Amino acid sequence: MTDAHSQRRLGIVLTIAAAVAWSTAPFFTRLLAYDSWTILFWRGVFASGLITVFLAMTEGRAGLRNLVAMDRSGWMVASLSMLAMVAFIPSLQMTSVANVAVIIAIQPFMAAGLAFVWFREVPRRRTMLASLVAFIGVAITVSQSLGSADLRGIALACLMVFSFSLMTVAVRRYQQKSMVAAAAMSNFLGSLVSLAFAHAITSVTINDIGVLAMFGGLQVAMGLTLFVLGSRFLPSGEASLIATLETPLMVFWIWVAFAEVPAPRALIGGALVIGAVVADILGDNRERARSRERITAPS
């Protein structure tokens, strides 16, 4: 019981840290004036390199062997992660950011459903209710920006959410295996794919290389690595619910870095998302505490 509780707390901390890292994307994007595919290429180069360094430092030669000789579960996670990243870029180009954000908010439901179909992980009612509240919060946050929907962009956003949700479930299903190598490979594959579409790979300045290195290191390498490590210890729906913290945190970083005061609806929506995540975590902690008390209580 103690080990399971400790693993759960570690999973929550790592997944929250991943959401914080992912939320910095708008900050870095504002600093770069290149096409999306060029950014994706260089971001992937730095992310895959830094994750590989992390893999070598933490797992040594065994970790590097996992990278060059991944099994089927590793290739599944790497391919799904790469597909989600590649679908994300054109989805933003073909429909509004707000539309994409609302679709991303559906992810906890999709991840919970896929986990139930694949290995009968029953979603908790409290987590599904919190996910619904978080979805409403995201919808309120971006409602002012919701625009006409290009079906191609919507389809790509749905593909992204499906791919990432299935990746989350796969990490949970194969939790005994290290997936850090898969995180490195997914970024390497993403760079290969974006190479065919990028227009300014050789035009990047030295200063922007530094920004791209930080983009790849903080937002991608740290975010994805923390998520694949943390989501092993949490139900798939809950891991995806915690990841929705990315949306209100994006608004926060733009506020801090560029002094763009968020609209009242963004503050209301962000409060709902954060409240839903906190309520789910605290509710589960109380439930587990009561279970331990029943087990240790004298008969």
N, C-alpha and C positions, 0 to 999 in steps of 0.2 A: 504493500500500500504506500509506504514511504517513498520507494523508488519511483512508483508510478506518479505520485504527486510531485516529486522533484522534476521528473521528466516533463510533466505537463507545465509546470512553472517555467522551465527552461524553454519549452516550445513557445509559450506565450511571449516571453521576453524577446526571443530571437525573431518571431514573426512581427511583433511590433517594431523592432529595429529595422526589419526589412521594409515595412511600410514607410517608415521615416526616410530611409534611403531612397526608395522609389519616388517619394513625393518631391524630391529635388529636381525632377526632370524639367519642369517649366523654367526653373532658375537657369539651368545650363542652356536650354534651348534659346532663351532670350539673349544669351551672350554670343550665339553663333548665327552667322548669316549665310548658311549653305543649304543646299537641297537636302531633303530628309534622308535620302539614300547615302549621301556622302557622310552625313553625321552617323548614320547607322553603321557604315563600314568602319570608320575610325573608332567609334565607341566600342564596337565588337572586338576590334583588334586589341585595344587596351584592356578590355574586360577579360577576354580569353587569356591574355598574357598574365594578368594579375591573379586570376583564379588559379592558373597553372603554378605560379610561384607559391601561392598559398597552399596548394595541394602538395607541392614538393616539401615545403617547410613543415607541414603537419603530418603528412603520411609518408614522406620520404620516397624511396624508389617504388614502394608498393603503390603509392598514389599515382605516380607517373605511369606505372604499368596499367593501372586501371584506366588511364586516359587513352593509351594507345591500343588497349585490348578490352574495351568495354563489352559487357554482356548485353543481352537483348533488353533487359530492363533499363540499362543506362542509355542505350541508343533510343529507346522509346521516350525517355524523359528529355534527352537532348533534342530529338526531332520535334517533339511537341512544343518545347520552349522556343525553339527556333521558329517554328511555324507561327506561334503567337506573336513573336517580335516582328516578323516580316509582315504579317497581316495588319499589325497595328499602324504601321507607317501609311500605307495607302488608304486605310479606313479614315484616317484623319484628313487626308487630302480630298476624299470623295464625299464626306459628310461632315457635319459640325462636330466640334470637340464635345459639346454638350450631349449630342446624341450618343457618341461613343461612351461618355462617362456614365450615362444611364444604363447602357447595355452592360458595361463592366460591373455595375452594381447588382446585376442578376447572378453574378458568379457564385455566391454562396449557395444559392438554390441549385444551380447546375452541378456544382461539385458534390453537394450532398446527395443529389439524385444519382449521379454516376457512381458514387461510392456504394450506394445501396444496391444498384443493379450489378456492380462488379463483384463485391464481396460482402454484401448484406450488412454494411455498416449503417445502422439505423440512425437517422438524424434526430437530434434532440429537439423537442418542441420549442424549448426556450430559445435555442440558437436560431431556429427558423423564424420565430417571432422577432427576435432581435435583427435578423437579416432583413425582414420586411420593414422594420423601422429604419434601418440603415438605407435601404433602397429609397424610401420616402425622403430621407434626408438628402441623399444625392440628387434626387429629382428636384427638390426645392432649391438646392444650391445652384443648379445649372438651368433652372426653368426659364430664366430670362433670356438665355442664349439658345434655347431649343429652336431649331429652324427646320426648313424643308429637308426631307430625308431622301438622299440618293440611295436607291436600293442596293447598288453595288457596295457603297460604303457601309451600309447597315449589314449586308451579308458578310463583309470582311470583318467587321467588328464582332459579329456573332461567331465567326470562325475563330477569331482570336480568343474570345471568352471560352468557347468550347475546348480549344487546344490547351489553354492554361488551366482550366478546371480539370481536364483529364490528366494533365501533368501533375497537378496537386494530388489527385487520387492515386496516381502511379507511385509518387514519392511515399505516400502513406502506405500503400500496399506492399512496397518493397523497402520498408523502413529499416530493415537490418543491413541494407547495403548502402555504401557511401555513394551519394549522388553529386558530390562536388565536381568530379571529373565530367559528369554529364552537363553541369552548368558551364564549365569551360568550353566543352565541345559545342554547345548550343550557340554560344557567341561566335565561335570560329566559323560555324556553318552559316550563321547570319551574315557575317562579313563576306563570305564567298557569294552568297545569293545577291547581296546588295551591290557587289562589285559590277554586275552587269547593268545596273540602273543608275549608278552614281555619276555625277557630271563634273565634280570638282575635287576629286581625290588628290591630285597633284598641286592644287592651287591653295591648299590649306597653309596658313601662316604659322610661324613658330609660336606666336602667342596663343593662337587658337589650338595648336597641338596640345598645349598645356591644359587648356579648358577641356578639350576632348579626353585627355588622359584622366582628369578629375571626374568627368562625366562617366567614363567607362569604369573607373575605379570605385567611385562612391555610389552612383545611382544604379549601375548594373552589376558589377562584380560583387560588391558588398550586399546589395539588395537581394540578388538571386541566390547567392551562397547562403545568406542568413535564412532565406525562406525555405530552401530545400533542406537545411539542417533543422529548422524549427517545425516545419509542417509534418515531419515524421512522427511527432509526439502528440499531435492534435487531430481530432476528427476533421475530415476534409471540409465540411461546411463551416466549422469554427475557424479554421485557418484562413479560409477565404473571407469570412466575415471580418476578421482582424485586419486583413489586407485592405478592406475598404477605407481604413483610416487614411489611406493615401490621398483620397479626394479632398477632405477638409485641410489636410496638411499642405497640399499644393497651394491652396488659397493663402495659408499662413505664410509660406516662404515668399510668395510674391508680395505680400504685405510688408514683410520685414526687409526684403532686398530692394524692392522698387517703390516702396511707399504707396502702393495701390490699395487704398482702403476698401475692404470687401463690402459688398452690398449687404443690407440687413438680411435678405433671404439666404445669403451664403453663410452668415453667422448662425442663423436658425437651423439650416440644413446641416452644417458642420456639428452643431451641438447635438442634433439627433443622432448622427453617425457615431460620434464619440460616446454619447450616452448609451447607445445600443450595445456597443462593444464592451464598455465597462460593466453594464448591467449583466451581460451574459457571463463575463469572467467572474464577477462577484457572486452571481447566482450559483454558478458551478462550484465555486470555492465553499459556499455555505452548505451546499448539498453534500460535498465530499466530507466536510467537517462533521456533519450529522451522521454520515455513514461510519466514520471512524469512532464517534462516540458510542454508537450502537454496538460496534464490534468489541470495544474495550470495556463497555459497561458490564458489571458483574451480573450474572444470571440469578 
